[in-house]
Amino acid sequence: MQTYPDHIWHNGRIKPWAEATVHVMAHGLHYGSSVFEGVRCYDTPRGPVVFRMADHNRRLLQSAHIHDMPVPYTAEELGAATREVLRANGLRSAYIRPVAYRGLGGFGLSADTPVEVAVAAWHWGPYLGAAALESGIDACVSSWQRFAPNTVPAGAKAGGNYLSGQLVAREARRLGFGEGIALASTGLLSEGAGENLFLVFGDELHTPPASAALLNGITRHTVRVLAQEAGLTVVERDLPREYLYLCDELFMCGTAAEITPIRSVDGKPIGNGERGPVTRRIQELFFGLFRGETKDKWGWLEPLEQE
């Protein structure tokens, strides 16, 4: 059973979780007019840190800008709200969800409405299961494709976009797979239901381009930087579906999924059907950031308690 934290930050202040309510006629509920982020706080040897919080809050505001939603808080104020809700709930390790949405106003598609903002934080382990980080998951290519260019902006992390991801994920679960992989409208690879993809060929990591109707993920960028730092080559390119079956290793990444190996696609084993050495190395570098083993050269770890 899902348990909930005691407190949430909503429209400028901490309040009890149960009091953060939205009217049933709010614009965002009917039309998907919300933007959000997924962020993680990790408990490290030097105390709790929020991973790339400034980058996440900046992207939330960029998503809102695309959708003409004037968010009444700055990225710095959203950062302060994040720290406040973590402290209020006594969390040292958490998943964090900032969200901005059109509230109750007019009823038309282009109606004027207030933009409301909340920041929630709760304990949430690896999205695809803790065991999956080592053993990997079985994935399938979905019958649902991502949206075509210049229809819905995939570069915005908007609530309505995730109706596509829900179709992909629910189909995969119904068929007995751990996660689904979507193709773009071109028939080329796009991304997982809510994760970016990396295909490993030798010591090269190949990933679909941002033009393939995918969200240019912050964890995706992290993987690229860590891989290049480790001497691996990263290639962003169009990739046909069959390359899923031909690569040596395959993994998904995202804030929720972190770095999750994929051991098979459509029943076909990837490599030897186990997590491969390159995927393991990327995991070591990524999780090493939070164990003090990978030096944070980029200022990605933002302490909960500011000096």
N, C-alpha and C positions, 0 to 999 in steps of 0.2 A: 504494500500500500504506500502511495506517495505521502510523504510527510512534508510539511511546509515550515519555513522559518517564522519567527515571531514578528519580525518587523520588515518593512519595505520603505524605500524612499519614493514619495509620490508628490509631484507638483510642488517641490521645494522644501519638503519636510519629511522626517521620519514619522511613520504612523504604524499602528498595528496592521498586520497582514490582511486581516478580514475587512479593514476599513478602506482598502484601496479598490474602490468600485468604479465601474464604468456603466453609463446608461445603455440600455439595450438598443437604443436608437442612435448610438454614436456612429459617426461616419466610418470610422476605422473597422467597426464590426461588420458593416454591410458591404464595404467596398475594398477591404484589404489595405486601406490607406494608413500604413504604419511603416516605420523603419526601425531597425533594431540591430543590436550587436550581441555576439557571444564572446565573453571574456573569461579568463581563468585567473584565480589567485592561487599561488602555490606556497606551501610552507617550506621554507628553505633554511639552511644552517644559519643564515643571517636574519631570519624572521620572515614573516609573510610578505610576498611580493605580488603585484598585479602585472601580468605579462602583457607588455605592449599596450597598456591602457590608453596612452595618448593617441596611438595610431588607430585604435578601435573607435575612440570618441571622435576623432577627426573624420573617420569614414562614415560614422553615423550622421554627422552634419553634412557631409558630401551627398549621402543618399537622400537626406531631406531636401537639400538644394535641388537635386535632380527632379524631385517630386513637388517642388514649390511649397514646402512645408517650413515655415519660419519657426525654428526651435527656439524657445525663449531662454536658453541657457548656453553658455560657452562650453568649449571642450574642457576648460579648466574647472568650471563649475560642475560639470558631469563627473570629472575626476574626484572632486571633493565629495560629491554625493556617493560615489562608489566607496570611498574610504569610510564614509559615515555609516552606510548600511552594513558594511562588513563588521565594523566595530559594534554596531547596535545588536547584531546577531551573534557576536562572539566567534566569528569565523576566521580561521587561519588558512583554510584551504576551501575553495568554493568555485562554483560556476556563477558568473555574473551576467545579468541580462538587462542592459539599458534599452528602453523602447520609447519612441515618440510616436504619437498617433493623433489623428483628427478626432476630436471629441464630439459632443453633442452641439449641433448648430443647425444649419439648413440641411435639407434632405436630398438635394440634387447632387450629381456627380461633381460639379464644380462649385458647390456651396461653400460659403465662408463658415469656418468652424474654428474653435480654439484648438491649439496644438498642446496636448498634455504629455507629460513625461514621467516615466517611472524608472527606477533602478532596483532590481531584485537581486538577491544573492542567496544561494543555497548549496548544500553539499550534493554534488553529482559526479559520480565516477566516470570512467571512460564510456563514451556514448555507445559503442558497439560491444561493450563488455570488457572487463579487466583481462580475462583469459585471451581475448582476441589480440591484445597487444603482442603476445608471444606466438600463439598458435595460428593467428590469422582468421579470416572469414571466407566464406564462399559467397561470391557475388554473381549477379546475372545482368545481362544487358536488357534494359527495360524496353517494353513496346512503346513507351511514351518518349517522345523527343522533347528537347528544349525548344523554347520559342525562337522564332526567326529574328534576324537582325532588324532593328528599327521598328520593333513591335512593343515589347516590354523591355526596359533597360536592365539587362542582366548585371551590369556594373553597380547597380544599387542593391543594397541588402534590405529589400522591402518585403513586408509581410505577404502581400499578394503574390510575389514571386514564388513563395514556398508552397503554393497549391500544386505547382509542377513537381516539386520535391516530394510532396505527400503522395502523389500518384505513383511516383517511381518507388518510394520506400514501401508503401503498402502493398504494391504488386509483388515486390521482392519477398516480403514477409509471407504473403499468402502462398507463394510458390515454394517456401521453405528455404530461402536464401537469407544471408545476413544483411545484405544491402544491394541496392540497384545502381546500375551505371547508365547514364543517359547519353544518347547521341545528340549532336546538334541537328538543326534542320537540313544541314548539308549531308547528313549521314556519317560525318566524322565524329570522333570522340569529343565529348564535352566534359562532364564531371559526374560525380556520384550524386545521390539525392540531396546531400548537404555537405559534400566534401570534394576537394580537388584530387586529381589523380597524378601519380608519377609512375612511369614505366621505366624499368631499369634494363639497359642493354650493356653488358660488360660493366665498365666504370662510368657510363653515361646515364644521366637521368633525363628522360624525355617527358614533357608535359604539354597538354594542349594549350593553345594561345588564348588570350583574353577575348579574342574575337569569336571564340567557339561557344558563345552564349553561357559563359561561366562567370562566377564571382571571383575576382582576382583576390584570393584569400590572403590574409595576413600570415597564417601558418604556412601557406604555399610560399610566400616570400621568405619566411624564416628558413624553410627547407632549402630553398635556392641558395641563400647566403651561407648556411652551414655546410652545404655540399661543396660549394666552390671553395670555401675556406679549407675544406679537407682534401682539396685537390681533385675533386670529381668535376666532370663536365656536365653542365645543365643546358639542355636544348629545348627551346619552346618552338613547337612546330605542329602543323596539322598531322593528325594520326588516324588512320583507318581502323575500323573495329577489329579486324583480324590481328592487329598488332597486340591486342590484349592477350591473345593466345600464343604469341611468338616471343614475348619479352621474357627475360630471365627472372625478373622479380616485378612485383606490382604492389603499390600501397596507396592508401587514401590518407588525406590529412585535413585537419580542420581543428578549430578550438575545441569542439566537443569530442571528435574522434581522435584528436592528437595525431599519432602516427600509427596507423593500423594496417598490418600486412593483409594482402588478399592472396589466398592460397589456390583459389580456383575461380574461373569465370565460365558460366554456362556449363558447369560440370567438367570442364577441361582444366587439368592441373596447371598451375603457373610454375615453371621451373621444375623443382623436385616436389612441389606441393607443400613446401614449408617456408617459413620466413627466411629470406636470403641474407647473405652477409652485408650487402649494401644497405638494405632496409634496417638491419640491426645496427649498423654504424650510424645511420641517420637518427635512429631512436636514442642511441647512446649520447650523441651530440645534443639532441633536443632536450631530453630529460636531464642530461648533465648540467644544463643551465640552472636547474633547480636543486641539484645536489652539490653545486659548487665545483663540478668537474670540468665544465665548459666555461671559459672566461666570457663574460658578457662585455664584448667590445663595443656594443652598439647602444647601450643604455636602455635595453628592453625591459629590465627588471625594475619596476617602480615600487619602492617599499611602501607598505601599508602605513607605517609610522614615519612621517617625514622628519628629517633632522632640522 
